């Protein structure tokens, strides 16, 4: 049977690791190769990883524990990728959970679509109060799918499995991007291949726990420049892609900045207003400017769904 490699970077997750690792052991699919990369933890995370390896490693459940001293999850994920030998790899965060059938569902979708390069799925987000929200992704569908990924990150870290040679070809994880590094990689993957399929499930098999020190935290103002750097990288790749609809994608990327600006404004940061005007000054089209202005005004007041409306308008212009 086909082996799947699961790569998990770890930094100071001693207390949360047992939940994540238990969900990996509970997978209904074998064989698995679990690569656990400690990224310079100062707590007992590395010891927890080694204990896990000693307890659960088996011929059909290989466990590799390694260290990556260069800081940042992208560096740690690349270190794990270098240790993968399987055709297919997936990434997961050390504070989230896998539903028991996550890998099984991926492998089933691969079996039904042998030419696929990427298989993605839905996820559920759970906050500290136990409230949950399901984030569903549409089936693949041309420019609409590409635009939707810009706004909704269908390829967040935990939500897909990919051929190892494909992720290596696009350059793997960008170690110069932080915050939206999975979003930036997802755009590169989408620009590279259209052989993408969805693994359907009645209940999401990816459970993301949003908490104060999670990668999926809610503060924007203190990291706006790092997030903008991710958008700038994405713009470079779109411009170099030669896609017929590149202008639509570029407008969507600029609107991503508008959404970020509105988030900063809601947090009381003047950086949001500055970013908003920067985007307007670089936009020659009056129609697009009008979308940006109305979108910023609405999103700043907490109105949801503006990105979806903006995308539809950009495809009409």
GILINRA-V950407 format. One record per residue. PHI is phi in radians with two decimals (NA if undefined). BURIAL is + if it has 9 or more other C-alpha atoms within 8 Angstrom, else -. D_FIRST is the distance of its C-alpha to the first C-alpha in whole Angstrom. Layout:
PHI:BURIAL:D_FIRST
PHI:BURIAL:D_FIRST
This chain:
NA:-:0
-1.27:-:4
-1.46:+:6
-2.00:+:10
-1.71:+:13
-1.94:+:16
-1.94:+:19
-2.26:+:22
-1.40:+:26
-2.37:+:28
-2.46:+:32
0.87:+:34
-2.12:+:32
-0.86:+:33
-1.40:-:34
-1.66:+:31
-0.98:+:28
-0.96:-:28
-1.12:+:27
-1.13:+:24
-1.13:+:22
-1.09:-:23
-1.25:+:21
-1.27:+:18
-1.04:-:18
-1.33:-:18
-1.03:+:15
-1.34:-:13
-1.75:-:10
-2.46:+:8
-1.56:+:7
-2.19:+:10
-2.11:+:13
-1.76:+:16
-1.88:+:19
-1.90:+:22
-2.00:+:25
-1.38:+:29
-1.91:+:31
1.43:+:34
-1.04:+:35
-1.87:-:38
-1.80:-:37
-1.62:+:35
-0.98:+:32
-1.07:+:30
-1.12:-:31
-1.08:+:29
-1.11:+:26
-1.17:+:27
-1.10:-:27
-1.08:+:24
-1.05:+:22
-1.07:-:24
-1.47:-:23
-1.98:+:20
-1.01:+:18
-2.67:-:15
-0.97:-:13
-1.75:-:10
-2.51:+:13
-1.27:+:14
-2.24:+:18
-2.05:+:20
-1.91:+:23
-2.50:+:26
-2.17:+:29
-2.29:+:30
-1.51:-:34
-1.18:-:35
-1.24:+:35
1.91:+:33
-1.02:+:30
-1.02:+:29
-1.10:+:30
-1.15:+:28
-1.16:+:25
-1.12:+:25
-1.08:+:25
-1.16:+:22
-1.07:+:21
-1.13:-:22
-1.68:-:20
-1.39:+:16
-2.14:-:14
-1.39:+:11
-1.24:+:12
-2.05:+:12
-2.32:+:15
-2.46:+:17
-2.11:+:20
-2.57:+:22
-1.68:+:25
-1.39:+:26
-2.10:+:29
-2.02:+:27
-2.26:+:24
-1.73:+:21
-1.16:+:21
-1.06:+:18
-1.79:+:16
-1.00:+:16
-1.17:+:13
-1.00:+:12
-1.12:+:14
-1.05:+:13
-1.12:-:10
-1.08:+:12
-1.14:+:14
-1.11:+:12
-1.08:-:11
-1.41:-:15
-2.33:-:16
-1.10:-:14
-1.55:-:17
-1.13:+:17
-1.82:+:18
-2.46:+:19
-2.17:+:18
-2.16:+:20
-2.65:+:22
-1.48:+:25
-2.54:+:26
-2.06:+:29
-1.85:+:31
-2.12:+:33
-1.64:+:37
-1.10:-:38
-1.52:-:40
1.54:-:37
-1.32:-:38
-2.20:-:35
-2.48:-:34
-1.63:+:31
-1.84:-:31
-1.72:-:29
-1.91:-:28
-1.28:-:29
-1.18:-:27
-0.98:-:27
-2.89:-:31
1.02:-:32
-1.11:-:35
-1.06:-:35
-1.17:+:32
-1.11:+:33
-1.12:+:36
-1.06:+:34
-1.14:+:32
-1.04:+:35
-1.59:+:36
-2.14:-:34
0.89:+:31
-1.11:+:28
-1.81:+:26
-1.18:+:27
-0.78:+:25
-1.54:+:23
-1.82:+:22
-2.72:+:19
-2.11:+:16
-2.44:+:17
-1.08:+:16
-1.08:+:17
-1.19:-:19
-1.23:+:21
-1.17:+:22
-1.22:-:23
-1.12:-:25
-1.43:+:27
1.80:-:28
0.98:+:26
-1.41:+:28
-1.42:+:32
-1.36:-:33
-1.73:-:36
-1.97:+:36
-2.43:+:36
1.62:-:36
-2.02:+:34
-1.12:+:32
-1.22:+:29
-1.10:+:31
-1.13:+:32
-1.12:+:29
-1.03:+:28
-1.17:+:30
-1.06:+:29
-1.12:+:26
-1.14:+:28
-1.22:+:30
-1.43:-:28
-2.38:-:25
-1.86:-:26
-1.50:-:22
-2.19:+:22
-2.30:+:21
-1.87:+:21
-1.58:+:19
-1.41:-:21
-2.70:+:22
-1.14:-:25
-2.24:-:25
-0.93:+:24
-1.75:+:21
-2.05:+:23
-2.04:+:26
-1.73:+:29
-1.76:+:31
-1.58:+:35
-2.55:+:37
-0.99:-:40
-1.89:-:38
-1.40:+:35
-1.06:-:33
-1.64:-:34
-1.11:+:38
-1.97:-:41
-1.60:-:43
-2.04:+:44
-1.03:+:47
-1.38:-:46
-2.34:+:43
-1.05:+:45
-1.17:-:45
-1.17:+:41
-1.19:+:40
-1.10:+:42
-1.08:+:41
-1.14:+:38
-1.14:+:39
-1.06:-:41
-1.09:+:38
-1.07:+:36
-1.06:+:40
-1.03:-:39
-1.22:+:36
-1.14:+:37
-1.09:-:40
-1.47:-:39
-1.31:-:36
1.29:-:39
-1.13:-:37
-1.07:-:40
-1.74:-:40
-1.03:+:40
-1.09:-:43
-1.13:+:42
-1.12:+:39
-1.14:+:42
-1.09:+:44
-1.14:+:41
-1.14:+:41
-1.13:+:44
-1.17:+:44
-1.01:+:42
-1.16:+:44
-1.09:+:47
-1.09:+:45
-1.11:+:44
-1.07:+:48
-1.17:+:49
-1.14:+:46
-1.11:+:49
-1.13:+:52
-1.09:+:51
-1.49:+:50
1.48:-:54
-1.67:+:53
-1.21:-:55
-1.07:+:52
-1.11:+:51
-1.12:+:54
-1.11:+:54
-1.10:+:51
-0.98:+:52
-1.23:-:55
-1.07:-:53
-1.17:+:51
-1.06:+:54
-1.10:-:56
-1.62:-:53
-1.89:+:52
-1.35:-:55
-1.33:-:54
-1.15:-:56
-1.11:-:54
-1.15:+:51
-1.01:+:53
-1.08:-:54
-1.13:+:51
-1.10:+:50
-1.12:-:54
-1.15:-:53
-1.12:+:50
-1.12:+:51
-1.09:+:53
-1.25:+:51
-1.13:+:48
-1.11:+:51
-1.76:-:52
1.47:-:49
-1.27:-:48
-1.64:-:44
1.55:-:43
-1.17:+:45
-1.12:+:42
-1.12:-:41
-1.15:-:45
-1.04:+:45
-1.03:+:42
-1.11:-:43
-1.15:-:47
-1.06:+:45
-1.30:-:44
-1.56:-:47
-1.16:-:49
